[in-house]
Amino acid sequence: MNARPLIDMDRVSKVYGNGTVALQEMSLAAQQGEFITLVGASGCGKSTVLRLAAGLIEPSTGRVQWSEDDWRKKLAFVFQEAALMPWASLLENVRLPLKLAGVPQRKSRNLVQETLHRVGLNGFEKSYPRQLSGGMKMRASLARALVTQPEILLMDEPFGALDEMTRSKLNRDLLELWQQQQWTVLFVTHNLYEAVYLSKRVVVMAANPGRVLTEIEIDAPYPRTEEFRTSRLYNEYCREVFACLQETASPVLT
């Protein structure tokens, strides 16, 4: 791995206006191409970490430093809710970031078509959100992020509302895309099984105040198949993450 991290959060604290200490003296570094997952109970500051990384909020103390000056242009955020415009077609929903950026319509339509194909939604360009399943809506949300051709993905519980079969399928698809594109991913989930399956590194966070309790390297090769999900190694890592989560404090809401 590179000596200098792509993003370096150094002793970052975040205190909100109401006095809530979301994070205290938290440090986290991500190397280019890493897939890092944050787990922990509600209120431990996982979403705050993503918002700080995206520059949506500023730390109260400490620093958040990127290794590249133009990192904002390379970053995309995927939220838990798909938040699609109900009056717009799938194509127009996915094209929205390009439209806002002033990309010419012909070029943007080509990019949208390529991205929809990449996430398995080609053929649904004229469909409206009400006509899509929950899994398809999340694919659309992912496509809207990917159409800007990012190098960094921040993902805040994107699959949390889905059934297990759909979630497992999207986990596999996400890993396949990550291996192809070599993104740097910061992923938030409450699901420890998802965290172990996806990640190179699982960061377990504790609350009151939000902080890193421990980091667990998932030393398993990619691609990760269904055989990995049923392997002894996978179960051992899941038990290790679960044991760490048992040590965390009772949370309050972030």
Backbone as CSV, one residue per row, in Angstrom:
resi,resn,N_x,N_y,N_z,CA_x,CA_y,CA_z,C_x,C_y,C_z
1,MET,0.830,-1.185,0.000,0.000,0.000,0.000,0.870,1.242,0.000
2,ASN,0.275,2.360,-0.463,1.022,3.600,-0.513,1.359,4.064,0.904
3,ALA,2.496,4.782,1.028,2.903,5.290,2.331,1.941,6.377,2.804
4,ARG,1.457,7.191,1.884,0.565,8.286,2.250,-0.884,7.889,1.999
5,PRO,-1.755,7.977,3.012,-3.153,7.594,2.821,-3.866,8.525,1.843
6,LEU,-4.907,8.005,1.205,-5.750,8.839,0.359,-6.509,9.846,1.223
7,ILE,-7.026,9.360,2.359,-7.674,10.243,3.323,-7.151,9.911,4.712
8,ASP,-6.896,10.950,5.481,-6.334,10.783,6.822,-7.135,11.645,7.792
9,MET,-7.853,10.984,8.691,-8.592,11.674,9.746,-7.765,11.558,11.022
10,ASP,-7.263,12.673,11.496,-6.301,12.671,12.595,-6.900,13.310,13.845
11,ARG,-7.185,12.471,14.852,-7.695,12.921,16.152,-8.868,13.889,15.986
12,VAL,-9.841,13.429,15.221,-10.992,14.265,14.888,-12.068,14.144,15.964
13,SER,-12.558,15.273,16.394,-13.716,15.334,17.285,-14.802,16.161,16.599
14,LYS,-16.058,15.775,16.874,-17.191,16.537,16.340,-18.248,16.687,17.424
15,VAL,-18.502,17.958,17.783,-19.533,18.283,18.757,-20.602,19.100,18.029
16,TYR,-21.842,18.601,18.046,-22.925,19.308,17.376,-23.443,20.458,18.243
17,GLY,-24.251,21.309,17.650,-24.725,22.501,18.323,-25.512,22.230,19.594
18,ASN,-26.162,21.060,19.655,-26.950,20.722,20.847,-26.099,20.122,21.961
19,GLY,-24.769,20.075,21.735,-23.867,19.550,22.742,-23.518,18.086,22.595
20,THR,-24.145,17.395,21.630,-23.864,15.979,21.425,-22.440,15.787,20.905
21,VAL,-21.674,14.960,21.602,-20.315,14.641,21.168,-20.401,13.410,20.260
22,ALA,-20.439,13.641,18.962,-20.590,12.543,18.012,-19.302,11.748,17.869
23,LEU,-18.172,12.446,17.867,-16.862,11.796,17.749,-15.887,12.472,18.702
24,GLN,-14.966,11.671,19.232,-13.932,12.243,20.088,-12.586,11.593,19.802
25,GLU,-11.644,12.420,19.376,-10.261,11.975,19.164,-10.191,10.716,18.285
26,MET,-10.926,10.735,17.179,-10.960,9.575,16.295,-9.939,9.728,15.180
27,SER,-9.201,8.667,14.926,-8.240,8.648,13.818,-8.555,7.473,12.902
28,LEU,-8.515,7.744,11.603,-8.772,6.711,10.605,-8.076,7.106,9.312
29,ALA,-7.346,6.180,8.721,-6.675,6.435,7.442,-7.106,5.373,6.438
30,ALA,-7.355,5.802,5.206,-7.752,4.890,4.138,-6.773,5.009,2.977
31,GLN,-6.242,3.892,2.565,-5.366,3.862,1.408,-6.183,3.770,0.117
32,GLN,-5.603,4.198,-0.966,-6.278,4.143,-2.255,-6.618,2.698,-2.591
33,GLY,-7.868,2.461,-2.998,-8.309,1.135,-3.399,-8.806,0.265,-2.268
34,GLU,-8.774,0.751,-1.029,-9.263,-0.028,0.108,-10.787,-0.061,0.148
35,PHE,-11.323,-1.137,0.710,-12.751,-1.233,1.029,-12.838,-1.343,2.545
36,ILE,-13.250,-0.252,3.187,-13.313,-0.176,4.641,-14.767,-0.049,5.069
37,THR,-15.172,-0.851,6.043,-16.538,-0.792,6.558,-16.521,-0.384,8.017
38,LEU,-17.408,0.555,8.352,-17.598,0.999,9.728,-18.832,0.312,10.297
39,VAL,-18.682,-0.334,11.448,-19.811,-0.961,12.123,-19.884,-0.446,13.553
40,GLY,-21.064,-0.556,14.128,-21.268,-0.098,15.496,-22.720,0.274,15.689
41,ALA,-23.126,0.368,16.938,-24.519,0.680,17.244,-24.878,2.088,16.780
42,SER,-26.176,2.332,16.620,-26.644,3.672,16.276,-26.136,4.668,17.305
43,GLY,-25.652,5.788,16.835,-25.163,6.814,17.739,-23.665,6.822,17.950
44,CYS,-22.948,5.900,17.284,-21.491,5.854,17.504,-20.726,6.737,16.527
45,GLY,-21.442,7.433,15.639,-20.777,8.415,14.782,-20.384,7.934,13.404
46,LYS,-20.888,6.774,12.979,-20.512,6.241,11.665,-20.878,7.206,10.537
47,SER,-22.108,7.678,10.546,-22.550,8.598,9.501,-21.820,9.929,9.587
48,THR,-21.487,10.340,10.805,-20.712,11.577,10.981,-19.351,11.453,10.314
49,VAL,-18.731,10.275,10.415,-17.440,10.047,9.753,-17.569,10.259,8.246
50,LEU,-18.636,9.726,7.646,-18.816,9.891,6.204,-19.046,11.352,5.842
51,ARG,-19.838,12.046,6.637,-20.108,13.456,6.334,-18.848,14.306,6.468
52,LEU,-18.004,13.970,7.442,-16.725,14.674,7.575,-15.828,14.368,6.377
53,ALA,-15.790,13.101,5.973,-14.959,12.716,4.837,-15.399,13.427,3.562
54,ALA,-16.706,13.620,3.418,-17.246,14.265,2.217,-17.122,15.778,2.253
55,GLY,-16.736,16.323,3.402,-16.649,17.774,3.518,-17.997,18.433,3.722
56,LEU,-19.032,17.642,4.082,-20.362,18.204,4.307,-20.428,18.938,5.645
57,ILE,-19.585,18.529,6.588,-19.462,19.204,7.874,-17.978,19.327,8.207
58,GLU,-17.652,20.217,9.140,-16.269,20.430,9.538,-16.037,19.829,10.929
59,PRO,-14.835,19.316,11.193,-14.549,18.812,12.540,-14.481,19.948,13.554
60,SER,-14.829,19.630,14.798,-14.682,20.616,15.873,-13.212,20.779,16.227
61,THR,-12.503,19.661,16.288,-11.048,19.670,16.467,-10.457,18.550,15.627
62,GLY,-9.146,18.591,15.435,-8.489,17.598,14.585,-8.547,18.023,13.131
63,ARG,-8.095,17.120,12.254,-8.068,17.480,10.831,-8.455,16.296,9.958
64,VAL,-9.056,16.629,8.822,-9.373,15.653,7.777,-8.601,16.075,6.548
65,GLN,-7.674,15.248,6.109,-6.783,15.629,5.014,-6.829,14.594,3.898
66,TRP,-7.001,15.098,2.673,-6.946,14.255,1.487,-5.583,14.423,0.825
67,SER,-5.121,13.369,0.161,-3.807,13.424,-0.475,-3.841,14.136,-1.820
68,GLU,-5.041,14.384,-2.347,-5.179,15.031,-3.650,-6.040,16.278,-3.514
69,ASP,-5.670,17.340,-4.218,-6.372,18.613,-4.103,-7.772,18.562,-4.712
70,ASP,-7.962,17.765,-5.754,-9.242,17.748,-6.458,-10.111,16.567,-6.055
71,TRP,-9.995,16.097,-4.794,-10.703,14.904,-4.348,-12.216,15.046,-4.439
72,ARG,-12.750,16.264,-4.264,-14.201,16.449,-4.297,-14.793,16.028,-5.641
73,LYS,-14.027,16.235,-6.715,-14.511,15.867,-8.044,-14.524,14.352,-8.249
74,LYS,-13.825,13.637,-7.389,-13.688,12.188,-7.548,-14.559,11.404,-6.577
75,LEU,-15.407,12.106,-5.810,-16.151,11.477,-4.724,-17.637,11.412,-5.038
76,ALA,-18.263,10.296,-4.627,-19.718,10.151,-4.747,-20.259,9.567,-3.450
77,PHE,-21.482,9.967,-3.095,-22.123,9.559,-1.841,-23.368,8.758,-2.174
78,VAL,-23.527,7.595,-1.546,-24.722,6.779,-1.716,-25.389,6.655,-0.348
79,PHE,-26.656,7.083,-0.264,-27.360,7.109,1.009,-28.249,5.873,1.171
80,GLN,-28.810,5.725,2.377,-29.680,4.584,2.648,-30.945,4.641,1.815
81,GLU,-31.508,5.829,1.667,-32.699,6.005,0.850,-32.291,6.344,-0.578
82,ALA,-32.963,5.710,-1.527,-32.632,5.957,-2.935,-32.935,7.399,-3.338
83,ALA,-33.997,7.988,-2.761,-34.353,9.397,-2.995,-34.445,9.727,-4.478
84,LEU,-35.144,8.880,-5.215,-35.357,9.134,-6.634,-36.514,10.104,-6.829
85,MET,-36.452,10.907,-7.882,-37.536,11.830,-8.198,-38.694,11.033,-8.797
86,PRO,-39.853,10.989,-8.136,-40.940,10.114,-8.601,-41.514,10.506,-9.957
87,TRP,-41.364,11.773,-10.342,-41.931,12.252,-11.604,-40.988,12.053,-12.800
88,ALA,-39.785,11.560,-12.536,-38.777,11.442,-13.598,-38.499,9.972,-13.903
89,SER,-38.151,9.707,-15.145,-37.799,8.354,-15.549,-36.474,7.947,-14.917
90,LEU,-36.178,6.658,-15.001,-34.907,6.162,-14.475,-33.746,6.866,-15.155
91,LEU,-33.823,7.019,-16.463,-32.750,7.674,-17.202,-32.527,9.097,-16.688
92,GLU,-33.608,9.852,-16.474,-33.468,11.235,-16.026,-32.998,11.309,-14.582
93,ASN,-33.409,10.351,-13.743,-32.920,10.311,-12.366,-31.413,10.108,-12.325
94,VAL,-30.928,9.193,-13.132,-29.500,8.891,-13.129,-28.709,10.017,-13.790
95,ARG,-29.316,10.693,-14.736,-28.628,11.769,-15.468,-28.519,13.058,-14.659
96,LEU,-29.270,13.156,-13.560,-29.361,14.420,-12.818,-28.002,15.023,-12.447
97,PRO,-27.038,14.261,-11.878,-25.754,14.890,-11.516,-25.020,15.479,-12.717
98,LEU,-25.135,14.821,-13.867,-24.481,15.322,-15.071,-25.176,16.579,-15.584
99,LYS,-26.497,16.584,-15.477,-27.261,17.765,-15.889,-26.883,18.963,-15.034
100,LEU,-26.776,18.742,-13.720,-26.406,19.826,-12.813,-24.977,20.313,-13.070
101,ALA,-24.133,19.421,-13.571,-22.745,19.778,-13.860,-22.576,20.395,-15.246
102,GLY,-23.668,20.498,-16.003,-23.611,21.118,-17.315,-23.048,20.234,-18.410
103,VAL,-23.070,18.907,-18.198,-22.580,17.994,-19.235,-23.587,17.973,-20.387
104,PRO,-23.142,18.115,-21.635,-24.058,18.118,-22.774,-24.939,16.875,-22.802
105,GLN,-26.179,17.038,-23.260,-27.165,15.972,-23.183,-26.729,14.704,-23.917
106,ARG,-26.142,14.850,-25.093,-25.747,13.659,-25.853,-24.676,12.860,-25.103
107,LYS,-23.678,13.570,-24.573,-22.631,12.885,-23.828,-23.184,12.266,-22.547
108,SER,-24.064,13.005,-21.864,-24.604,12.500,-20.604,-25.471,11.276,-20.831
109,ARG,-26.225,11.246,-21.908,-27.065,10.074,-22.183,-26.211,8.838,-22.448
110,ASN,-25.114,9.018,-23.132,-24.206,7.887,-23.364,-23.635,7.364,-22.055
111,LEU,-23.234,8.289,-21.166,-22.704,7.889,-19.868,-23.763,7.176,-19.036
112,VAL,-25.002,7.679,-19.089,-26.089,7.043,-18.343,-26.338,5.629,-18.855
113,GLN,-26.359,5.461,-20.160,-26.590,4.134,-20.743,-25.496,3.160,-20.314
114,GLU,-24.265,3.603,-20.341,-23.151,2.750,-19.929,-23.272,2.373,-18.453
115,THR,-23.669,3.346,-17.629,-23.763,3.101,-16.192,-24.929,2.179,-15.865
116,LEU,-26.058,2.371,-16.509,-27.203,1.489,-16.283,-26.868,0.049,-16.666
117,HIS,-26.121,-0.108,-17.740,-25.681,-1.450,-18.132,-24.768,-2.045,-17.060
118,ARG,-23.911,-1.216,-16.493,-22.955,-1.680,-15.492,-23.658,-2.199,-14.245
119,VAL,-24.781,-1.577,-13.847,-25.487,-1.999,-12.630,-26.670,-2.913,-12.932
120,GLY,-26.793,-3.351,-14.190,-27.832,-4.314,-14.541,-29.219,-3.731,-14.698
121,LEU,-29.319,-2.459,-15.086,-30.628,-1.823,-15.257,-30.885,-1.401,-16.695
122,ASN,-30.068,-1.854,-17.624,-30.332,-1.523,-19.018,-31.675,-2.145,-19.430
123,GLY,-32.434,-1.379,-20.191,-33.774,-1.807,-20.589,-34.870,-1.176,-19.740
124,PHE,-34.481,-0.514,-18.652,-35.468,0.117,-17.759,-35.373,1.648,-17.812
125,GLU,-34.746,2.171,-18.845,-34.496,3.605,-18.924,-35.763,4.439,-18.800
126,LYS,-36.881,3.961,-19.350,-38.125,4.739,-19.363,-39.014,4.454,-18.160
127,SER,-38.572,3.566,-17.278,-39.372,3.216,-16.097,-39.328,4.333,-15.066
128,TYR,-40.393,4.407,-14.268,-40.471,5.385,-13.185,-40.223,4.673,-11.852
129,PRO,-39.789,5.407,-10.830,-39.463,4.775,-9.543,-40.561,3.868,-8.999
130,ARG,-41.831,4.247,-9.184,-42.930,3.430,-8.663,-42.993,2.055,-9.336
131,GLN,-42.347,1.913,-10.482,-42.348,0.656,-11.216,-41.146,-0.217,-10.877
132,LEU,-40.276,0.248,-9.985,-39.052,-0.470,-9.656,-39.151,-1.132,-8.284
133,SER,-38.529,-2.296,-8.145,-38.446,-2.951,-6.842,-37.457,-2.209,-5.951
134,GLY,-37.421,-2.589,-4.661,-36.488,-1.952,-3.738,-35.047,-2.123,-4.181
135,GLY,-34.703,-3.323,-4.630,-33.346,-3.574,-5.099,-32.999,-2.767,-6.333
136,MET,-33.974,-2.613,-7.242,-33.741,-1.830,-8.450,-33.580,-0.351,-8.118
137,LYS,-34.325,0.124,-7.123,-34.178,1.521,-6.713,-32.775,1.779,-6.164
138,MET,-32.250,0.814,-5.386,-30.899,1.004,-4.865,-29.858,0.916,-5.974
139,ARG,-30.088,0.067,-6.968,-29.199,0.042,-8.132,-29.236,1.387,-8.848
140,ALA,-30.428,1.961,-8.930,-30.558,3.282,-9.564,-29.795,4.338,-8.774
141,SER,-29.889,4.267,-7.445,-29.155,5.209,-6.606,-27.651,5.045,-6.795
142,LEU,-27.207,3.797,-6.876,-25.788,3.533,-7.126,-25.382,4.049,-8.501
143,ALA,-26.236,3.825,-9.497,-25.933,4.311,-10.847,-25.811,5.822,-10.879
144,ARG,-26.678,6.510,-10.136,-26.621,7.978,-10.095,-25.298,8.464,-9.511
145,ALA,-24.747,7.683,-8.578,-23.429,8.022,-8.042,-22.324,7.689,-9.027
146,LEU,-22.442,6.546,-9.691,-21.362,6.082,-10.561,-21.286,6.833,-11.885
147,VAL,-22.391,7.469,-12.278,-22.406,8.130,-13.586,-21.414,9.285,-13.643
148,THR,-21.016,9.808,-12.491,-20.031,10.886,-12.449,-18.600,10.354,-12.542
149,GLN,-18.467,9.025,-12.658,-17.174,8.346,-12.782,-16.250,8.657,-11.597
150,PRO,-16.732,8.378,-10.376,-15.943,8.683,-9.181,-14.818,7.678,-8.965
151,GLU,-13.906,8.052,-8.099,-12.864,7.136,-7.644,-13.028,6.787,-6.167
152,ILE,-13.892,7.547,-5.485,-14.126,7.363,-4.056,-15.626,7.234,-3.837
153,LEU,-16.054,6.183,-3.129,-17.464,5.977,-2.809,-17.648,6.009,-1.298
154,LEU,-18.563,6.849,-0.839,-18.995,6.871,0.546,-20.415,6.318,0.569
155,MET,-20.632,5.233,1.307,-21.908,4.516,1.242,-22.465,4.357,2.658
156,ASP,-23.614,4.993,2.906,-24.210,5.029,4.247,-25.398,4.076,4.316
157,GLU,-25.155,2.842,4.739,-26.178,1.800,4.856,-27.049,1.692,3.609
158,PRO,-26.445,1.556,2.435,-27.241,1.580,1.202,-28.188,0.397,1.048
159,PHE,-27.896,-0.730,1.705,-28.709,-1.925,1.521,-29.506,-2.285,2.781
160,GLY,-29.564,-1.362,3.735,-30.161,-1.657,5.032,-31.636,-2.009,4.990
161,ALA,-32.384,-1.474,4.026,-33.834,-1.692,3.987,-34.235,-2.865,3.096
162,LEU,-33.270,-3.585,2.568,-33.563,-4.658,1.611,-33.647,-6.015,2.292
163,ASP,-34.366,-6.946,1.652,-34.406,-8.315,2.153,-33.041,-8.964,1.952
164,GLU,-32.814,-10.068,2.662,-31.482,-10.673,2.686,-31.024,-11.171,1.320
165,MET,-31.936,-11.742,0.537,-31.543,-12.259,-0.779,-31.115,-11.123,-1.701
166,THR,-31.883,-10.031,-1.689,-31.538,-8.880,-2.528,-30.242,-8.252,-2.061
167,ARG,-30.086,-8.157,-0.741,-28.861,-7.571,-0.190,-27.647,-8.394,-0.589
168,SER,-27.744,-9.721,-0.495,-26.617,-10.585,-0.846,-26.235,-10.418,-2.310
169,LYS,-27.250,-10.315,-3.168,-26.976,-10.131,-4.597,-26.287,-8.794,-4.841
170,LEU,-26.754,-7.739,-4.198,-26.134,-6.431,-4.390,-24.740,-6.381,-3.782
171,ASN,-24.516,-7.109,-2.683,-23.161,-7.219,-2.130,-22.209,-7.804,-3.162
172,ARG,-22.630,-8.888,-3.820,-21.772,-9.521,-4.826,-21.518,-8.578,-5.993
173,ASP,-22.575,-7.906,-6.432,-22.437,-6.987,-7.564,-21.516,-5.814,-7.217
174,LEU,-21.656,-5.301,-5.995,-20.815,-4.184,-5.567,-19.350,-4.591,-5.534
175,LEU,-19.055,-5.780,-5.000,-17.668,-6.240,-4.959,-17.099,-6.420,-6.363
176,GLU,-17.915,-6.932,-7.269,-17.446,-7.109,-8.648,-17.104,-5.760,-9.281
177,LEU,-17.968,-4.768,-9.073,-17.703,-3.431,-9.609,-16.479,-2.807,-8.947
178,TRP,-16.351,-2.992,-7.640,-15.202,-2.439,-6.917,-13.891,-3.019,-7.449
179,GLN,-13.884,-4.318,-7.711,-12.667,-4.931,-8.244,-12.353,-4.424,-9.647
180,GLN,-13.388,-4.174,-10.433,-13.172,-3.676,-11.790,-12.674,-2.229,-11.781
181,GLN,-13.269,-1.416,-10.926,-13.016,0.027,-10.962,-11.938,0.487,-9.988
182,GLN,-11.618,-0.345,-9.000,-10.582,-0.008,-8.010,-10.905,1.270,-7.249
183,TRP,-12.200,1.410,-6.868,-12.587,2.547,-6.038,-11.987,2.414,-4.642
184,THR,-11.945,3.538,-3.943,-11.750,3.544,-2.498,-13.129,3.682,-1.881
185,VAL,-13.497,2.754,-0.989,-14.856,2.715,-0.451,-14.831,2.824,1.068
186,LEU,-15.625,3.768,1.592,-15.967,3.807,3.011,-17.444,3.451,3.107
187,PHE,-17.739,2.354,3.780,-19.072,1.754,3.784,-19.561,1.671,5.224
188,VAL,-20.799,2.078,5.473,-21.391,1.998,6.803,-22.506,0.965,6.794
189,THR,-22.523,0.104,7.802,-23.597,-0.882,7.931,-23.773,-1.257,9.391
190,HIS,-24.970,-1.755,9.730,-25.212,-2.363,11.029,-25.029,-3.879,10.959
191,ASN,-24.857,-4.399,9.752,-24.838,-5.837,9.530,-23.401,-6.342,9.521
192,LEU,-23.000,-7.041,10.564,-21.608,-7.490,10.666,-21.265,-8.531,9.608
193,TYR,-22.252,-9.325,9.185,-22.002,-10.344,8.163,-21.692,-9.689,6.818
194,GLU,-22.424,-8.619,6.516,-22.163,-7.836,5.313,-20.778,-7.208,5.390
195,ALA,-20.436,-6.686,6.561,-19.139,-6.026,6.749,-17.990,-6.987,6.489
196,VAL,-18.061,-8.178,7.041,-16.982,-9.158,6.870,-16.894,-9.608,5.421
197,TYR,-18.038,-9.811,4.781,-18.038,-10.282,3.393,-17.404,-9.264,2.448
198,LEU,-17.690,-7.982,2.652,-17.265,-6.958,1.705,-15.829,-6.481,1.903
199,SER,-15.364,-6.430,3.135,-14.283,-5.509,3.481,-12.887,-6.096,3.470
200,LYS,-11.939,-5.206,3.208,-10.548,-5.485,3.526,-10.284,-5.218,5.004
201,ARG,-11.030,-4.239,5.544,-10.832,-3.853,6.933,-12.158,-3.434,7.536
202,VAL,-12.469,-3.985,8.717,-13.675,-3.612,9.448,-13.259,-2.756,10.646
203,VAL,-13.854,-1.566,10.732,-13.588,-0.659,11.832,-14.784,-0.712,12.775
204,VAL,-14.553,-1.199,13.989,-15.614,-1.309,14.991,-15.594,-0.048,15.848
205,MET,-16.749,0.633,15.904,-16.840,1.893,16.640,-17.680,1.737,17.893
206,ALA,-17.319,2.485,18.912,-18.071,2.543,20.163,-18.676,3.932,20.309
207,ALA,-19.696,4.033,21.155,-20.410,5.300,21.328,-20.124,5.917,22.690
208,ASN,-20.631,7.154,22.821,-20.583,7.890,24.102,-19.180,8.059,24.676
209,PRO,-18.271,8.713,23.986,-18.417,9.351,22.672,-18.033,8.400,21.542
210,GLY,-18.358,8.793,20.315,-18.006,7.993,19.155,-16.500,7.908,18.968
211,ARG,-16.025,6.693,18.799,-14.578,6.489,18.671,-14.326,5.110,18.074
212,VAL,-13.106,4.886,17.592,-12.720,3.580,17.079,-12.359,2.683,18.257
213,LEU,-13.049,1.551,18.349,-12.727,0.568,19.380,-11.595,-0.343,18.918
214,THR,-11.719,-0.842,17.676,-10.674,-1.698,17.117,-10.835,-1.780,15.605
215,GLU,-9.800,-2.209,14.936,-9.830,-2.451,13.489,-9.449,-3.904,13.244
216,ILE,-10.201,-4.564,12.370,-9.986,-5.980,12.083,-9.698,-6.149,10.599
217,GLU,-8.521,-6.620,10.265,-8.169,-6.915,8.879,-8.836,-8.229,8.464
218,ILE,-9.544,-8.202,7.357,-10.187,-9.414,6.837,-9.242,-10.017,5.803
219,ASP,-8.456,-10.956,6.245,-7.403,-11.537,5.410,-7.967,-12.700,4.604
220,ALA,-8.764,-12.339,3.600,-9.367,-13.335,2.708,-9.291,-12.785,1.294
221,PRO,-8.936,-13.623,0.338,-8.738,-13.131,-1.031,-10.052,-12.765,-1.722
222,TYR,-9.944,-11.908,-2.706,-11.032,-11.593,-3.632,-10.751,-12.310,-4.942
223,PRO,-11.800,-12.620,-5.724,-13.225,-12.404,-5.442,-13.734,-13.318,-4.344
224,ARG,-14.730,-12.838,-3.607,-15.312,-13.603,-2.518,-16.634,-14.216,-2.982
225,THR,-16.654,-15.513,-3.020,-17.809,-16.245,-3.524,-18.738,-16.630,-2.376
226,GLU,-19.817,-17.334,-2.732,-20.720,-17.843,-1.708,-20.026,-18.880,-0.827
227,GLU,-19.012,-19.522,-1.358,-18.256,-20.472,-0.537,-17.596,-19.766,0.643
228,PHE,-17.153,-18.532,0.434,-16.550,-17.774,1.531,-17.565,-17.533,2.639
229,ARG,-18.822,-17.251,2.280,-19.859,-16.979,3.277,-20.102,-18.185,4.199
230,THR,-19.801,-19.387,3.725,-20.045,-20.586,4.532,-18.751,-21.194,5.077
231,SER,-17.656,-20.483,4.913,-16.364,-21.028,5.325,-16.110,-20.814,6.814
232,ARG,-15.201,-21.589,7.360,-14.796,-21.425,8.754,-14.156,-20.047,8.965
233,LEU,-13.339,-19.605,8.005,-12.668,-18.314,8.136,-13.685,-17.179,8.271
234,TYR,-14.709,-17.206,7.435,-15.753,-16.181,7.475,-16.441,-16.185,8.835
235,ASN,-16.787,-17.356,9.323,-17.463,-17.456,10.616,-16.572,-16.981,11.758
236,GLU,-15.281,-17.253,11.655,-14.359,-16.788,12.694,-14.291,-15.266,12.729
237,TYR,-14.229,-14.646,11.542,-14.202,-13.186,11.497,-15.516,-12.602,12.023
238,CYS,-16.646,-13.225,11.663,-17.937,-12.734,12.152,-18.006,-12.804,13.674
239,ARG,-17.504,-13.891,14.242,-17.502,-14.012,15.703,-16.595,-12.956,16.338
240,GLU,-15.463,-12.674,15.685,-14.544,-11.668,16.220,-15.182,-10.287,16.212
241,VAL,-15.841,-9.936,15.104,-16.510,-8.638,15.024,-17.643,-8.568,16.051
242,PHE,-18.404,-9.660,16.178,-19.513,-9.684,17.134,-18.996,-9.489,18.559
243,ALA,-17.909,-10.144,18.889,-17.339,-10.010,20.226,-16.920,-8.564,20.501
244,CYS,-16.360,-7.909,19.503,-15.975,-6.504,19.665,-17.206,-5.614,19.836
245,LEU,-18.255,-5.900,19.084,-19.475,-5.107,19.199,-20.108,-5.256,20.581
246,GLN,-19.931,-6.408,21.185,-20.465,-6.636,22.517,-19.828,-5.713,23.550
247,GLU,-18.641,-5.220,23.240,-17.929,-4.343,24.167,-18.381,-2.887,24.068
248,THR,-19.143,-2.572,23.020,-19.490,-1.169,22.803,-20.591,-0.715,23.758
249,ALA,-20.622,0.594,23.987,-21.576,1.158,24.942,-22.931,1.307,24.311
250,SER,-23.959,1.434,25.148,-25.316,1.708,24.675,-25.340,3.075,24.019
251,PRO,-25.985,3.191,22.827,-25.903,4.421,22.054,-27.012,5.431,22.315
252,VAL,-26.780,6.626,21.777,-27.831,7.602,21.569,-27.857,7.892,20.068
253,LEU,-28.894,8.562,19.603,-29.032,8.782,18.162,-27.967,9.743,17.644
254,THR,-27.461,9.483,16.383,-26.630,10.467,15.711,-27.524,11.461,14.991
